[in-house]
Amino acid sequence: MVIIAGKRAGYLSVIKEPTSIYIDNIQLSPARQGQGIGTKLLNRLPATYSKVSIRLTTFEDNPAKRLYERMGFVVVERNGMTVKMEKQPNEAVYRSC
């Protein structure tokens, strides 16, 4: 759950896999969208999971897809209206661990 100023602002769920983590669900309330919260949440994941890739699935026309692309996610598979995206580990962080 994402809590801001004591109030529920959204939800983030990840599934840990052997060689990656999968963003199972990320949602922000409409009142909290466009405030950089999603960016902050996504920025924390590579710091926490620096040695594995981060994966997610979204709709091709989801406005958040642009955010994912800005954050370094690339489309690795298309299936109808959905796309699977992945961000590889940050090699600089990986080497320093």
N, C-alpha and C positions, 0 to 999 in steps of 0.2 A: 504494500500500500504506500502511496506517496502522500505524505502529510506536510502541509505548509500552513504555518501560523495556527497550528492546532486543528486544522480542518482538512478533510480528505480532498485531495486534488486529483488523484488518479491512481493508477495501478501499474506495477511492473512485475512480471513473472518471467524467470529464466529457468531453463532446464540445463543442468550440467551433464555434458556427454564426455566420453573419454578424450576426444581431440578437439572439442568445441563447446561453446555454450549456445543455446538456442533461445532467442527472445520469443517466448511463447505468447506473451501478451503485453502490450504497452498501450495505455490509454490515459488521456488527460481530460478533465472536464472541459467543456467548451469555454467556460469562463477563464480557464488557465492556459489555454492554447495561445501560441504566439508570444509567450513571455520568456522563452529560452529554457523552460523547464525540461522539455524533451532533450534538448541539446546537452544540458547538464547531466541528465540521467545516462544518456548514451556515452558521454565522456568518461563517466565513472567506470563503465564496464571494462574498457581496455586496461585501466589501471588495476582493477581487481583481478581480471583474468588475462594477464599479459602474455601468456604462453600459448593461448589457444585462439582459434578463429571464432568470430561471433557471427551467428547466422540468424536470419529471420525470413518470414514469408509475409508478403503484403499484396494488395491489389495494385495492378499496373497504374490505375488512375487515382490512387490514394495520394492526397497532397503531401503526406508525410514522406513519401518516397523521395521527394527532393531533399528533405532533411537527411535521410539515410545516405543519399549520394554525396551530399556535402560532407558527411561524417566519414566518408571513405568506403562505404559499402558499394559493392558492384553486383550487378545481376549475373547470376551463375546459371539460372534456369528459368525458362518461361513455360507456363502451363495455362493456356487460355488467358483468363484475366488476372491470374496471379503470377507473381515473380518470387523466386527465391534469391535472396541477397546474402552476401557474405563480406566480412571485413577480416583480412588476415592480421595476425599479431603484429604489433609494432616491433620491428626488428631491433631498433635501438633499445627499447625497454627489454626485449627478450634477451639480448646480449648482456645487459647489465645485471640480470637476475642470477 
